[in-house]
């Protein structure tokens, strides 16, 4: 498992998606957090697609928890990141709701939710991205003054105080030679889900390389956006969410709405985008493709062209497509042609560049140089 929580801001996505009860979505699953977030807007169906069966297994476990658990137990699992009675909950309530692969996966990994008993941290320190977060937490443990400063940063009462803490107590000490070196390693990037082609895109556009890009992105988050609602970073510093700083699906009222039927509109699939679209004839009005095209362009360019052909074949006339990229203007878009007429993809789509830039300023994650909103060129403006 690469992702134990999503690293794309669904609040930004929901503004761009403008979902209605008639919409049918195709979404890359990742950790399933954003799939549940989109469901709160009440679209007709959400097809969560991921080639990694472990990510599907995580979404299945969350859906099982919504159907079979009360909010307190659910938040203990996916908010706090551990539950002392998880084994009983799993066998008595959750396991029967899972697919065979998910059952096998969670049979082997139940300790991920009981690990506080063994002083191994929470669920959010498991999986590849969690291991990186745990390593950073270990680094802070060796530097208690910096650890206290980081905690003060997240406890700041307002943005002005937050900036003051960052500038005086965090910035001068956090960007050490060791941190910069670690961020520059491909192993670190791979554990965070950043493949080599995506890393090369970052290096090509940023004079400071990967470490410089990460530093600039984090400085924007830490100085320009309030951390009081930024659950993306706080979960890895604290090891869990709080009731006031957590994804929308973890809040009691939203959990109740998902339980009452909205979660039943979510359909997990372990497959590729292309294979899903080949097998399911349902028209799609919204696509959330995350950043997977960055690595497809580097490793499987022909498969990327095929994927776009199927996306457009299934798209409704008013379809909207969201995707992210390590590059503000991905070069691979200009190289993709569609159909026998070899029409350029950029001529088929109409991009909302100004709107995307405005939304990017609100993005609480801020780790992508490019956030893209595209409609079919013939769709109403």
N, C-alpha and C positions, 0 to 999 in steps of 0.2 A: 504494500500500500504506500503510495506516495503522499497523498493529501489526507490529513485527518480533519481539516477544516478548509473551507473555500477561501481563496485569496483574490476574489473579485467582488467589488462592492455592489450588492444587489439593490441598494437604494438608488444608485446611479442607473443601473440596468432598468429598473422598473419605471423610472422617468422616461427612458428612451423607448421602452417596449410599448407603453401605453396600452396595456392589456385590456381586453374586453371579454365578456362571457362567450363570445363566438370563436375566440382564438384557440389554435392548436399549436403547441410549441414543440420544437426539438431542442434539447439542451444537453450539452456535455455534462455528465453527472458530477465529476470531481468528487467532493466529499458529501454532496447532496444538500448542503445547507441552503444554497441559493435556489435549488429546485423547490424546496419547501417554502422559501420566501416568495417566489413567484406565484405559488399556489394560492397565497393569501389574496391575490387580486382576482381570483375566481375564473381563470380561463377554462375552456371546455376540457382540455386534455394537455398533459405535459408528458412527453416521451423523453425520459432521461437515458441517454446513450453514452456508454463508455466501453472502450476496448479492454479495460483492466477490470476483471471480475471482482477484485478486492474492493474497488471503489463502489461497484454495484452492491456488494455485500454490506457495505457501510450504510448506504441509502436504505437497503432492505431492513437493516436493524433499526434504523430510525423510524421507518414506516411501521414496523411491528410494534415499537415502543409507543407510537402515537395511538395505535389501535388498542393496545392491551394494557398500558400502564396509566397510572394517574400522573398528574403534572409533577408532583414532588419527586417521584422515582425517576421520571423522564429527565427532569432537570439535573438530578444527582448524576445521572449517566452522562448526558451530553452537555451539561452546563458546568458541573463541578469536575467531571472527568473520571469519577470513580464511584463505586457503590459497594458497600460491604456485603450486600446480599445479592450481588449480580448473578452468581451461579444459580441461585434458586429462581430468581426472576427469569433468567435465560431459559432454564429447563422447563419451568412451570408455565411461562406466558409467551416467550418470544420465539423459541426455536421452531415451533410448529408453523410459524408464519413465514419462514425463510425458504428459499430455493435450496436444492441439494448442495450446490457449491457453497452458498452462504452458511449453511449449517456446518459443513466441514471446516470452513475457515474460522468461524467463531467457536466451534468446538475446540480448536487448537489454540485460540487466542483469547480465551475468557479472562486471562490474567491482565489483559490490557485495561480492564475496568475494575480490577481488584488490586492493582499494583501499589496503591498507597499503603496497603498492609505490609508491603515488602520494601517500603521507602524507595520506590523507583519512580515517583512522580505520577502524574495523571495520564489519562488516555492521550492527552494533547502532546505528550512527549514520546508517543509511539509513531511508527511509520517513518519514512525517510525524512519528511519535512520536520516531524517531531524530534528526530534525533539531532537535527541542526539546532532546533530551539533549545533542546536540553544541553547541548554543548555550550551555547551562549549563556544559559543559566549557570552552568558550571564555571564558566569564565568569570561571571559576576560574583560567584561565591568566593573566588580567589581574590576579588577586589571589593571588599565590603563597602568602602567609601563610594565607589561607583555604583554598586548595587543599591545603596540607600538613595543615591541621587536619581537613579532610574525610577525607583519606587515613588520618590517625591514628584517626579515628572508626571506620572500617571495619576497622582493624587492632587495635582494643582487645581485650585478652585476655578480658574478662568484662563483664557488664552494668554493674557499678559503675564500672569505668574508662570505659566507653562514655558513661555519663551525665555523668561528670566532664568528658570532652573536649567533649561537646556543650554543656553549660551554660557552660563557661568559654571555649571557643575557637571554637565554631561559632555558637551562637544569637545572641550579641551582634552578629555581623557578616553573617550570611547573609540575614536578613530586611530587606534594604535597601529603600529607596523604589522603586528600579528593579525589584527582584524582585517586590515586591507589585504594582506597576503592570503588569508583564508577565503575571503570573498572572491579573490581572483582565481582560485582553483576550480577546475572543471568538476572535480568530485563534489565540492560544495554545491555548485550550481545544479548538478545532476540530482543530488538529494533534494533540492528545492524544486525539482521538476523543470529545470532550464537546460535543454539539450544544447549540444555544441553549436548547431547553426544559429540558434537564438542568441547564444553568447556572442558569436561573431557579429551579429547585427548590432548588438549593444556596443561592442568595441569599435565598430565602424563609424558610429555616430557620436561617440562621447570621448573627448580627449583624455578623460581620466580613466578610461576602460570600465570594466564591470564594477570595480570597487568605487570609482568616482560616480558612476550612475546611481548605484545603491545609496551612496552617501547623500547625493543631491536629492534623491527621491525621499529619503527618510527625513532630511532636514525640512523639506516642504511639509511633510506630515506633522512633524514635531513642533514646527514653528507657526504653521498657518491654519491647522485644523485642530479643533478641540479633542483631546484624548479621552474626555469623559464619556464619549460615545463610540470610541474607536476600539471595538472588541477584537479586531483583527490582530493588533499588536499586543493588547493587554493580555489576551489568553496565553500567549507564549511567555510573557514575563511572569504572570501570576499562576500559570498552570491550570487555569479554568476561567470561566466567565463569572460575572456577578449578575444579580437580578436586574441591576440598572444598566449594565453594559454587556449586552449579549445579542445574538441574532434574533430577528423578529419571531422566528418559529418557536423559540424557547420561552416567550412571554406567555403568561397564563391565558389571557384572552385569545391570543392567536393559536395557542395549542388547542384550545377548545374548538375553535373554528376548523382547524385541520382534522380534529377527531370527529367532528360532526359530519364530515363528508368530503371536505376539500382534498384531504390526503388520498382519497380513493380515485382522484383524477390523475394521479401520478403513476406512470407505468415504466418501471426500470427495464433496461435492455443491455445485455453485455454483447456488444458488437461494434462495428465501425459505423460511422455516419453513412457511408455509401451502402453498406449491406442492409442497414435499417431501411433506408429509402428504397432500396430494390424490393424489399419484402413487404413493406407497408405502403399501401396505396393512398392513405389518407393525405389530403392536401395540408400543407403546413403554412401558417400565416406568420409565424415568428421563429427565428433561429437564434440561439445563443451558442456561439462556436468557440468561445474562450480564445486561447492562443495556439491551438494545435496546428494551425496552418503554417506557423513558423517552421516547425520541425518537419512537417510534410514537404514543404517547399525545398528543404535541404536534402532530405533522404528519399522521398517518393514523389517527385514532381508530377509524374504521369497520374498517380493515384489522386493527387490534389485536383488535377483537371477533371478527372472522372467524378470526384466528389462534387465539384461545383456544377457539373452537368446534371447530376441527380438532384442537387439542392434546387436548382432553377426549374427542373421538370416537375417537382412536387410543390413549388411555391405558388401560393395564391397570387392573384394580380396585385394585391395590396400588401404583399409580404414585406417584412422588415428583418434585417439580418444584423446582429451585433457580433463583433469579434474584436479581439485585442491582439497587439503585436509588440515585439521588442523594438520595432521601427515605426516612426511617425507616419511614414509613407512606404509601406512594404513594397520592395521592388518586384516581388514575385507576382503581384496583382497585374502588372503591365504585361507579363509574359503569358498569362492564361488566356486562351481562346476557347470559345464554346461553339459546338455544333459543326455541321459540314461547311457552313459559311465562314468558320473560324473568326467569329465575332469576338472582339476583345471584351473581356469581362468588365473592364472599366467603362465600356460603352453600354453595358447591359444594366449597370447599377448606378444609382444616384446617391452620392455620399453627402451626409449632413456634417460637413467639417466644422463649421462654426459652433453648431450645437454640441458636437462631440467635445470640442475644446472647452466649452463652458462647463459641461458635466465633469470633465476630467479635473477641473479645479476643485470639485466637491469630493472627489474619489478618496476615500479614507485609506486605501491600500497604496495607490500611486506608484506601482512598480512597473507599469507598462508605458512605454513612450507613445504608443498609439492605441487609442480607443476609437472604434469605427462603427458608425451607424449608416446602414445602406438600405435603400428601398429599390425595388425594381424600377427601371427608368420610366416605364409607362404608368407607374402608380400615381394617384393624385398627390400633388405637392402638399 
